[in-house]
Amino acid sequence: MRPRRFIPSVSLLAAFEAVLRTGSTAGAARELDLTQSTVSRLIQNLEEQLGRPLFERQRKRLIPTVAAQAYGRDVSRALDLIQRSSMTFSANPGGGTLSIAILPAFGTRWLAPRLGRFLNQNPGITINLSTRLKRFNFAAESFDAAIHFGEDDWRDAGHLELFEERLTACVSPALLESRSIKTVDDLGQLPLLQLETRTTAWTCWFKGQGHEAPPITGMLFDQFATMTQAAISGLGVALLPDYLADVEIREKRLVPIFQRSVIGTGHYWLVWPISREKYPPLEAFRTWLKAEIESPSV
């Protein structure tokens, strides 16, 4: 049972969140299409219901307390979740919605081109995709699943292994023409581009070539997209997952060098909160994704 005192109405919370965000009852009134006195009354009603003040009154100004600012962040997230859920229900009342956190490159180059097949097989399901570069707490975010790179170590989550990351070193055709790259040792004279989340990738690649890695001196990137573009522009050698390298090689923007498809530093996984294990859209997505991974074309 939820005590009603601690479940204020949406009108009270919306007024509080608007005042906190706009900095005044006047700004909140304009945004909510209410009178300024109505907004002030809603704030007072919320304070009475919670049993403590949310603002300090200073010369007709409302200064939020430290506790109110923290409360406001939670209220804002809750209102956003209610809004998204209501919009989703209105757009797709007969089906389900699957919200997935994706890694940018994997989502753009591997997952998105395949999603049409899933949606054709499951016409009642709507998929929402949002980018996350780092793991997060499922309890604090409204995601049903996430794409994770590394090991099967996401806390309090189920895991489905997708595939092992394999890496190919690539350079631009112009850089290859201008520099002599005949042996693996020649790479020590070139900038070796790095990804923040793959700090040991070059070590793995050199080991796969039967060599020790030299000191890595290239630029550092937080996403594959910018690193790939840097390599295309001739700024160095990029170490790319095969699902990215294959596209650039096929379209002749980059050229592979030495042994291709070397084992990388981890695996790709679909992960989900245990509490969502039996959610029908998630079950359908897992079943489809498993079949997609096992397909000979992959």
C-alpha positions in Angstrom: 0.0 0.0 0.0 1.3 3.5 -0.9 0.5 6.2 1.6 -1.4 9.0 -0.3 0.5 11.7 1.5 3.6 10.7 -0.4 2.0 10.4 -3.8 1.2 14.0 -4.7 -1.0 14.7 -7.7 0.6 15.3 -11.1 -0.7 18.9 -11.1 1.3 19.6 -7.9 4.4 17.9 -9.1 4.2 19.6 -12.6 3.9 23.0 -11.0 6.9 22.3 -8.6 9.1 21.0 -11.5 8.2 24.0 -13.7 9.0 26.5 -11.0 12.3 24.7 -10.2 13.2 24.6 -13.9 12.1 28.2 -15.0 13.2 29.8 -11.7 9.9 31.6 -11.0 6.1 31.1 -10.6 5.7 33.6 -13.5 7.7 31.4 -15.8 6.0 28.2 -14.7 2.6 29.9 -15.1 3.3 30.8 -18.7 4.5 27.3 -19.5 1.6 25.5 -17.8 -1.0 28.1 -19.0 -2.1 28.9 -15.5 -2.2 32.1 -13.5 0.7 33.0 -11.3 -1.5 32.8 -8.2 -2.6 29.3 -9.1 1.0 28.1 -9.4 1.8 29.6 -6.0 -1.2 27.9 -4.5 -0.1 24.5 -6.0 3.4 24.9 -4.5 1.9 25.7 -1.1 -0.4 22.7 -1.3 2.6 20.4 -2.2 4.6 21.8 0.8 1.6 21.2 3.1 1.2 17.7 1.8 4.9 16.9 2.2 5.1 18.6 5.6 8.2 20.7 4.9 9.0 23.8 2.8 10.5 23.4 -0.7 11.5 27.1 -1.2 12.8 30.0 0.8 10.8 33.2 0.2 13.2 36.1 -0.3 11.8 39.4 -1.6 9.1 37.7 -3.7 11.7 35.2 -5.0 11.5 31.4 -4.5 14.9 29.9 -3.6 14.8 26.1 -3.7 16.3 24.3 -0.7 19.1 21.8 -1.3 16.6 18.9 -0.5 14.1 20.4 -2.9 16.6 20.4 -5.7 17.4 16.7 -5.2 13.6 16.0 -5.0 13.1 18.0 -8.1 15.6 15.8 -10.1 13.6 12.7 -9.2 10.3 14.3 -9.9 11.6 15.4 -13.3 12.6 11.9 -14.2 9.3 10.5 -13.0 7.3 13.0 -15.1 9.5 12.2 -18.2 8.8 8.5 -17.7 5.0 9.1 -17.4 5.1 11.3 -20.5 7.0 8.7 -22.6 4.8 5.9 -21.4 1.6 7.8 -22.2 2.9 8.7 -25.6 3.9 5.1 -26.3 0.5 3.8 -25.2 -1.3 6.4 -27.4 0.9 5.4 -30.4 0.7 1.7 -29.9 -2.1 0.6 -27.5 -2.3 -2.9 -28.8 1.3 -3.9 -28.6 4.3 -3.5 -26.4 7.3 -1.1 -26.3 10.9 -2.2 -26.0 13.4 0.4 -24.9 17.0 -0.6 -25.5 20.2 1.2 -24.6 22.7 0.7 -27.5 26.4 1.3 -28.1 26.6 4.0 -30.9 28.6 2.1 -33.5 27.0 -1.3 -32.8 23.5 0.2 -32.9 24.1 2.1 -36.1 26.1 -0.4 -38.1 25.0 -3.8 -36.9 21.6 -3.6 -35.1 19.7 -0.9 -36.9 20.0 -2.4 -40.4 18.6 -5.7 -39.1 15.7 -4.3 -37.1 13.3 -4.2 -40.0 13.2 -8.0 -40.0 12.3 -8.1 -36.3 9.6 -5.4 -36.7 8.1 -7.3 -39.7 7.9 -10.5 -37.6 6.5 -8.6 -34.6 4.3 -5.8 -35.9 2.8 -5.0 -32.5 6.1 -4.1 -30.9 7.6 -0.6 -30.9 11.4 -0.3 -30.3 13.0 2.8 -28.8 16.8 3.1 -29.0 19.0 5.4 -26.9 22.7 5.7 -26.8 24.7 4.8 -23.7 28.5 4.6 -23.7 28.9 3.2 -20.2 26.9 0.7 -18.2 24.3 2.0 -15.9 21.8 0.9 -13.2 18.7 -0.5 -14.7 16.8 0.5 -11.5 17.6 4.2 -12.2 16.8 4.1 -16.0 13.7 3.0 -17.9 15.4 0.5 -20.2 14.2 -3.0 -20.9 17.6 -4.1 -22.2 21.0 -2.9 -23.2 23.8 -3.8 -25.6 27.0 -4.4 -23.5 30.6 -4.9 -24.5 33.0 -6.8 -22.3 32.2 -9.8 -20.1 29.0 -11.3 -18.7 29.4 -9.3 -15.5 26.5 -6.8 -15.6 25.2 -6.9 -12.1 21.6 -8.3 -11.4 21.1 -8.8 -15.2 20.5 -11.7 -17.6 23.0 -12.1 -20.5 22.7 -13.3 -24.0 26.1 -13.6 -25.8 26.0 -12.1 -29.3 29.5 -12.6 -30.7 33.2 -12.1 -29.9 34.7 -8.8 -31.2 37.3 -9.4 -33.9 39.5 -6.5 -35.0 41.1 -5.5 -38.3 43.7 -2.8 -38.7 42.8 -0.3 -41.5 44.4 2.7 -43.1 43.3 5.2 -45.8 44.5 4.5 -49.4 46.3 7.8 -49.4 48.3 7.0 -46.2 49.1 3.6 -47.5 50.5 5.1 -50.7 52.6 7.7 -48.9 54.2 5.4 -46.3 56.0 2.1 -46.6 54.1 -0.5 -44.6 55.6 -3.8 -45.5 56.1 -5.4 -42.1 54.2 -5.2 -38.8 57.2 -3.4 -37.3 56.6 -0.5 -39.7 53.5 0.4 -37.8 55.6 1.6 -34.9 56.4 4.7 -37.1 52.7 5.5 -37.6 50.0 7.0 -35.3 48.0 4.1 -33.9 44.5 5.4 -33.1 42.9 4.2 -29.9 39.5 3.9 -28.3 39.0 4.8 -24.6 37.2 1.5 -23.9 39.7 -0.7 -25.7 43.0 0.4 -24.2 44.5 -3.1 -24.7 43.2 -3.6 -28.2 46.5 -2.9 -30.0 48.3 -5.3 -27.7 45.8 -8.0 -28.7 46.2 -7.2 -32.3 50.0 -7.3 -32.3 49.9 -10.5 -30.4 47.6 -11.9 -33.1 50.3 -11.0 -35.6 53.0 -12.7 -33.6 54.7 -9.5 -32.4 55.1 -7.4 -29.3 53.2 -4.1 -29.3 55.3 -0.9 -29.6 54.5 2.2 -27.5 51.1 3.4 -28.6 51.2 7.1 -29.5 48.1 7.8 -31.5 45.0 9.9 -30.8 42.5 8.8 -28.2 38.7 8.6 -29.1 35.5 7.9 -27.2 33.6 6.5 -30.2 34.4 4.4 -33.2 32.7 6.8 -35.6 35.2 9.7 -34.9 38.1 7.3 -34.9 37.0 5.8 -38.2 36.7 9.2 -39.8 40.2 10.1 -38.5 41.6 7.1 -40.2 39.8 7.9 -43.5 41.3 11.4 -43.3 44.8 9.8 -43.0 45.5 10.6 -39.4 46.6 7.2 -38.5 45.8 3.4 -38.3 42.4 2.5 -36.9 41.7 -0.8 -35.2 38.1 -1.6 -36.1 35.6 -4.4 -35.3 34.9 -6.4 -38.4 31.3 -5.2 -38.6 32.6 -1.7 -39.0 35.8 -2.5 -41.0 34.0 -4.5 -43.6 31.8 -1.6 -44.6 34.6 0.8 -44.9 36.8 -1.7 -46.8 34.0 -2.6 -49.2 33.3 1.0 -50.0 37.1 1.6 -50.4 37.4 4.3 -47.8 39.9 2.2 -45.9 42.3 -0.6 -46.7 43.0 -3.6 -44.4 46.6 -4.4 -43.5 48.2 -7.6 -42.4 46.2 -10.5 -40.8 42.5 -9.6 -40.6 39.9 -10.4 -38.0 42.2 -10.8 -34.9 40.5 -11.7 -31.6 39.8 -8.6 -29.6 39.2 -7.7 -25.9 35.7 -8.9 -25.3 32.2 -10.0 -26.4 29.0 -8.2 -27.3 26.0 -9.1 -25.1 22.4 -8.3 -24.8 21.7 -7.7 -21.1 18.4 -7.1 -19.3 17.2 -6.6 -15.7 16.1 -9.8 -14.1 12.7 -8.2 -13.3 12.0 -7.9 -17.0 13.0 -11.4 -17.9 9.4 -12.5 -18.9 8.4 -9.2 -20.5 6.8 -10.4 -23.9 8.5 -7.9 -26.2 11.9 -8.6 -24.6 11.3 -12.4 -24.9 10.4 -11.9 -28.6 13.5 -9.7 -29.2 15.8 -12.3 -27.5 14.4 -15.1 -29.6 14.8 -13.1 -32.8 18.3 -11.9 -31.9 19.5 -15.4 -31.0 18.3 -16.6 -34.4 19.9 -13.6 -36.2 23.2 -14.4 -34.5 23.1 -18.0 -35.5 22.2 -17.2 -39.1 25.0 -18.2 -41.6 25.0 -14.7 -43.0 26.2 -13.3 -39.7 
